[in-house]
Amino acid sequence: MRIIFMGTPEFAVPSLDILFKSGYKISAVITAPDKPAGRGKKISESPVKKFALQTGLNLLQPQNLKDPDFIQKLKNFNADLQIVVAFRMLPEIVWKMPRFGTFNLHASLLPQYRGAAPMNWAIINGETESGLTTFFLDKLIDTGEIIFNEKILISPDETLGELHDEMMIKGAELVLKTTKAIQEGNVKPTKQNMLLSSEIEIKPAPKIHKTDCKINWNNDCLKIYNLVRGLCPYPAAFSEFVSIDNKKIIFKIFKVSVEEKNHKFLSGTILSDNKSFLKIAVNDGFVNIIELQLAGKKKMNVFDFLRGFTVPENWKVD
């Protein structure tokens, strides 16, 4: 069975690796074009591209997925199946091309958390379980017929980075299982509308924007705690120190703990001994900051931070 694999980030590499090591014929790998990255704006190659080059696989990096030259190259491979893991939305002419169709690996239990950031939003919303789904592509985003899914528990202190790494490995195993089933003709897809009802709230997973990352200190402890871990390590939750003359210093927050208790402080009030603790008052308790990073500085724990930065008593956060 001739396979074309489409993916870009690190999340996609184990899926490509497991197919390659299992002896499947990977006719071509499609990944994003190289782009400038980092402070020096050096040209960066995607993790999937690096794997393809290391293993000698055919590689295509189209700017435009509807480009006639690219479409013709795809046709020439005469693939039986296309597999998508963390890639762009495909035009119909592409996903309809193989005789077995095109399936995608999605990091949620569809139809829940359709969209670009399912892992982030599952943690931000305080879910205790999520999962992985393989499904056939159709015209709309993340709505195609489900092939397989697998539940994954989310622990109360699990971060986005930890869930990402777990799903990356288990997702590769699900991709292999799905590929084998398609090859053997053992697939009985389920339409997603069969899983919908008026009693079930379908939660979306849109792309994370900067405005989603700013902490609202008027929220309760648990909501802030979940936001921090749902954005850690990237893009990271952030806030601002605000001085008495309204000057602001942006800082990212990577780890917190919470104390739920009654108090009389205004939300956003900073409490610190400037030695060992830095905590913020919220409406139902306090958020203790454990790891943070000032703009332009390295990430550090609160002890190291307070050795070099004194927080005046009249400051607050916003």
Summary of the structure (lengths in Angstrom):
residues: 318
radius of gyration: 22.9
end to end distance: 56.3
largest distance: 70.4
contacts: 970
relative contact order: 0.10
helix: 29%
strand: 29%
